[in-house]
Amino acid sequence: MNFYERTSSALPNLTSGEQEIFNYVIKNLHVVKNLSIRKLAERCFVSTTTLFRFVKKLGYESYNEFIDDVRETEFESRKIEIPNIVANDNYRDSYLKNMIEAVKVITDEKIELFDKLMSRNPDIFILAEGLSSEVAGYVKRLLVSCGYNVEVPVEEYEFKSVLKKIKRDDVLLVLSYNGNNRSVIHNIESIFAISTPKIISITRSDNNAIQNMSDLNFYVFADEIEYEGEDITSRIGMIAIIETLMYKRIVTVSSPGTMLPKM
């Protein structure tokens, strides 16, 4: 039986410690499938007794029965399948709805704050990883076209260079769909140990770490899609938000006496 289907009804009743064990299991199915109850208990820093109670609470009569479902689910997850949301005939409607909602929820207050930060002509440093890093390349080109000095550190030596030059009046633009990317968060923390630039972020709409670290957060909506183990969730909402903000800014600065920064 599918591990997720078998255990879903038990999840609301798990304690915080049991939830941590569950999170470890689902993030490491490929490892857990080969572990004895003793080895899994060691990985989760609990006793075998605690782990057995956890397994029983999920609805399994034995650890072997639990592992059988883990193995079956891990095997099925490696099969090549077209994500259900993509196969759905209504995906076009969902795609458009998500993009429109991302723009519609931008408040006038947030636009004004964005304009205020950008009117200072800051240097802009973009942090992104994975699929969001591809968006970062486009955003850089758009911002550079508007006269801003922009850097997107990718390699370690590039990030070290950023640490030497970033200032309090600069802007750190963070693109992270899930908002909990540990390496991106680590980079933010490293920067803040030296300077405190303003953070503008674009993340998904739920409460997340990067959102909470930001001075200004915009959020996107998307149907999460994974294909062959890779995250291919649409980032079109990120692009739509940046374009909306920058096009609005272009209109604002086109008024007499106001100018975009010069190259």
C-alpha positions in Angstrom: 0.0 0.0 0.0 1.1 3.6 -0.6 2.9 4.9 2.5 1.3 8.4 2.3 -2.2 7.0 1.9 -1.8 4.6 4.7 -0.5 7.2 7.2 -2.4 10.3 6.3 -5.2 9.8 8.8 -2.7 9.4 11.6 -0.7 12.5 11.0 -2.9 15.0 13.0 -2.4 12.8 16.1 1.4 12.7 16.0 3.4 14.6 18.7 6.0 17.1 17.6 8.7 14.4 18.2 6.8 11.9 16.1 6.3 14.5 13.4 10.1 14.9 13.2 10.5 11.2 12.8 7.9 11.2 10.0 9.5 14.1 8.3 12.8 12.3 8.3 11.2 9.2 6.8 9.5 11.0 3.9 12.6 13.0 3.1 14.8 9.9 3.1 12.7 7.0 1.8 15.6 5.8 -0.3 17.7 5.5 2.9 15.0 4.3 5.4 14.0 1.4 3.1 17.2 -0.4 4.0 17.4 0.4 7.7 16.6 -1.9 10.7 14.5 -0.5 13.5 17.6 0.0 15.5 19.4 1.9 12.8 16.4 4.1 12.1 16.1 4.9 15.8 19.7 6.0 15.9 19.2 8.2 12.9 16.2 9.9 14.6 17.9 10.0 18.0 15.2 8.0 19.7 14.9 4.6 21.4 13.7 1.6 19.5 10.7 1.5 21.9 9.8 5.1 20.8 10.1 4.2 17.2 8.0 1.1 17.5 5.2 3.2 19.2 5.5 5.6 16.3 5.1 2.8 13.8 2.0 1.4 15.7 0.5 4.9 15.8 0.8 5.1 12.0 -1.4 2.0 11.8 1.2 -0.7 11.3 1.3 -4.0 13.2 5.0 -4.4 12.9 8.2 -2.6 11.7 8.5 -5.0 8.8 5.0 -4.0 7.6 6.0 -0.4 7.9 9.2 -0.9 5.9 7.4 -2.9 3.2 5.2 0.2 2.5 8.2 2.5 2.6 10.0 0.3 0.0 7.0 0.1 -2.3 6.4 3.8 -2.1 10.0 4.6 -2.8 10.0 2.2 -5.8 6.9 3.8 -7.2 8.3 7.3 -6.8 11.2 6.4 -9.2 8.8 5.5 -12.0 8.6 8.1 -14.8 5.1 9.7 -14.7 3.6 12.8 -16.1 2.4 14.9 -13.0 -1.3 14.7 -12.6 -1.7 18.5 -12.6 0.0 18.7 -16.0 -2.1 15.9 -17.5 -5.2 17.7 -16.3 -7.1 19.4 -19.2 -7.7 22.4 -16.9 -4.0 23.1 -16.3 -4.2 26.1 -18.6 -6.9 27.7 -16.5 -5.0 26.9 -13.3 -1.8 28.3 -14.7 -3.5 31.6 -15.7 -5.3 31.9 -12.4 -2.1 31.5 -10.4 -0.3 34.1 -12.4 -3.2 36.6 -12.1 -3.6 36.1 -8.4 0.1 36.7 -7.8 -0.3 40.2 -9.3 -3.7 41.0 -7.9 -2.7 40.5 -4.3 0.1 43.1 -4.6 -1.1 46.0 -2.4 -0.6 49.7 -3.1 1.4 49.9 0.2 3.8 47.2 -1.0 4.2 49.0 -4.4 5.0 52.2 -2.6 7.5 50.6 -0.3 9.2 48.9 -3.3 9.4 52.3 -5.1 10.9 53.9 -2.0 13.6 51.2 -1.8 14.4 51.3 -5.5 14.4 55.1 -5.7 17.6 55.1 -3.6 19.4 53.6 -6.6 20.7 50.7 -4.5 23.1 48.0 -5.7 21.0 44.8 -6.0 22.2 41.3 -5.1 20.0 38.4 -6.1 20.1 35.1 -4.2 18.4 32.1 -5.8 18.9 28.4 -6.3 17.5 25.7 -8.4 14.8 26.7 -10.9 14.5 30.1 -9.3 18.1 30.8 -10.3 16.9 30.8 -14.0 14.4 33.5 -13.1 17.2 35.4 -11.4 19.0 35.7 -14.7 16.0 37.3 -16.4 15.4 39.6 -13.4 19.0 40.7 -13.6 18.7 41.7 -17.2 15.4 43.6 -16.6 16.9 45.5 -13.7 20.2 46.3 -15.5 18.1 47.6 -18.5 16.5 50.0 -16.0 19.9 51.2 -14.9 20.6 49.3 -11.7 23.8 47.6 -10.8 23.0 43.9 -10.2 24.9 40.9 -9.2 23.8 37.3 -9.0 26.4 35.3 -7.0 26.4 31.6 -8.1 29.9 30.3 -7.2 31.4 30.4 -3.7 34.0 32.9 -4.7 31.3 35.2 -6.1 29.4 35.1 -2.9 32.6 35.9 -0.9 33.0 38.9 -3.2 29.5 40.0 -2.3 30.3 39.8 1.4 33.1 42.3 0.9 31.0 44.9 -0.9 27.4 44.8 0.2 26.2 47.8 2.1 23.3 48.8 4.4 21.7 50.8 1.7 21.8 48.0 -0.9 18.9 45.5 -1.6 19.1 41.8 -1.3 16.5 40.2 -3.7 15.7 36.7 -2.7 13.9 34.3 -5.0 12.8 31.1 -3.3 9.6 29.3 -4.1 9.3 27.3 -0.9 11.0 30.0 1.3 12.8 27.5 3.4 15.9 26.7 1.3 18.6 26.1 3.9 21.6 27.2 1.8 19.9 30.5 0.8 19.0 31.1 4.4 22.6 30.5 5.4 23.8 33.0 2.8 21.4 35.6 4.1 22.6 35.0 7.7 26.2 35.3 6.5 25.5 38.7 4.8 23.7 39.9 8.0 26.7 39.1 10.1 28.5 41.8 8.1 25.8 44.3 6.9 22.1 44.7 7.0 20.7 45.4 3.5 17.0 45.6 2.9 15.6 42.2 1.9 12.9 41.9 -0.8 11.7 38.4 -1.3 9.4 36.4 -3.5 8.2 33.1 -2.0 5.1 31.0 -1.9 2.2 32.2 0.1 2.5 30.1 3.3 4.5 31.1 6.3 8.1 30.4 5.7 11.6 31.4 7.0 12.7 33.7 4.2 9.3 35.6 4.3 9.9 36.2 8.0 13.4 37.5 7.4 12.3 40.0 4.8 11.5 43.7 4.9 9.2 43.3 2.0 7.7 40.0 0.8 5.6 39.2 -2.3 4.1 35.8 -2.7 3.2 33.6 -5.6 0.7 30.8 -6.1 1.5 27.7 -8.1 0.5 24.1 -8.5 3.6 22.3 -7.2 5.0 19.9 -9.8 7.8 17.3 -9.5 9.0 15.3 -12.4 11.6 12.5 -12.1 12.6 13.9 -8.8 13.1 17.4 -10.0 11.1 20.5 -9.0 9.5 22.0 -12.1 6.9 24.1 -10.3 6.2 27.2 -12.4 8.0 30.4 -11.5 6.0 32.5 -13.9 4.4 34.2 -10.8 7.8 35.5 -9.8 8.4 37.0 -13.2 4.9 38.5 -13.3 5.5 40.2 -9.9 8.9 41.7 -10.9 7.6 42.9 -14.2 4.5 44.5 -12.6 6.7 46.3 -10.0 9.3 47.5 -12.5 6.8 48.6 -15.2 4.9 50.5 -12.5 8.2 52.1 -11.4 9.0 53.1 -15.0 5.7 54.8 -15.3 6.4 56.5 -11.9 9.8 57.8 -12.8 8.7 59.0 -16.2 6.9 61.9 -14.5 8.8 65.2 -14.8 11.8 65.6 -12.5 12.1 61.9 -11.7 14.6 59.6 -13.4 15.7 56.0 -13.3 19.3 55.5 -12.2 21.9 56.0 -15.0 24.4 53.3 -16.0 
